[in-house]
């Protein structure tokens, strides 16, 4: 009996192994429609990352960083080239990308570091110079939830601490009319913004606007906000209303996490004071990478909200205090105090600790995009996105989000829902392939809370959306296979119901 039991156990184990092998073979083709989440990296990124990690294993991380310093410098140059950064020095000296580019861990890290720094620096200036009683942060309705909660928390905390009443106000989106229904497009309405800046909107004094935050492309749909037109409007306002302070009246901060790597980006044409981006989405870089652009003059005028000894090096050793006990008064600006000085430009937004291998991978990803050409990439992303939207709109029981009939710049992100079926059910069936067609489709679920203002305006409520985000390496064949797989799943589920 014991021998028979052992034989049965071996047979069961063998069958399980065979079953797992068969299941693995079912998915012979991974179709990546989740490029707005985390796009698969090209071989050049893998090679650059692993090469440096091998070097670290041989000589140690510190020595490896020293040996790779020239390569890291080129990453900053590649970022600047990708986004059109640059300036002209009066003395004729060359452009130093580190003056305007900081490498970070993510778009959110980039955005929050400069957001808090800008507003806290602005607040200090206002308290010391103008005794302002109210300040306003304007945000697009397509703004990320991460940005919204940061703005709201800042407003609540600093209203209590500073004596200034801080408010967060959404800029209205444009609307289209279908019959008697007015439908939000999700795109910043330029006329409404101009009215705000002209002082024609009740309860908003344009002199009280401290910052305008715009998400270029949101996480939940294909819209593209007119960041260049908005930048021109803010620039004109600041030029006309400029005070004697060192800072512009209104800061302009762009969240470009979904547009960098997908669209042609030029921060000088945007006229933004700062922009944040990530490496893991359309750039196809490693996860845990990102960068921050800050105009050089603006960066030099900002005091970062949090720093370390790399962002603000200690410039002298304090004098020994007369008493030999506890050192006190380190905050004092005398010989016994700790004196530090901020790094020039955007370097003040970087910390000492960094993943050098990941940064080199980011540089490799950017170089791949530049070699292909951002014009070509933008055209392919836009073309494939529009192709998928049209195919989905023709499928019964499928609803494309923000499917408004108006001419506008669109991108490779497509979001939709299926009547009566949970998005998680669709996602699981597309990804795990119970159909046996050999394709596993990778996409995301986007909760309504990810873009709370837009979801509120469109009546989405708490509904979740399926998101398919296409990049330049996708194909028409993959779009066709995806739509056939979705139709098959919908037919099966409705037949079962």
Buried (B, 14 or more C-beta within 10 A) or exposed (E): EEEEEEEEEEEEEEEEEEEEEEEEEBBEEEBBBBBBBBBBBBEBBBBBBEBBBEBBEEEEBEEBBEBBEEBBBBBBBBBBBBBBBBEEEEEEEEBBBBBBBBBBBBBBBBBBBBBBBBBBBBBEBBEEEEEBEBBBBBBBBBBBBBBBEBBBEBBEEBBEEBEBBBBBBBBBBBBEEEEEEEBBBBBBBBEBBBBBBEEEBEEBEBBBBBBBBBBBBBBBBBBBBBBBBBBBBBBEBBEEBEEEBEBBBBBBBBBBBBBBBBBBBBBBEBBBBBBBBBBBBBBBBBBBBBBBBBBBBBBBBBEBBEBEEBBBEEEEEBEEBEEEEEEEEEEEEEEBBBBBEBBEBBBBBBBEEBBBBBBBBBBBBBBBBEEBEBEEBBEBBBBBBBBBBEBBEEBEBBBBBBBBEEEBBBBBBBBBBBEEBEBEEBBEBBBEBEBEBEBBBBBBBBBBEBBBBBBBBBEBEEBBBBBBBBBBBBEEEBBEBBBBBBBEBBEEBBEEE
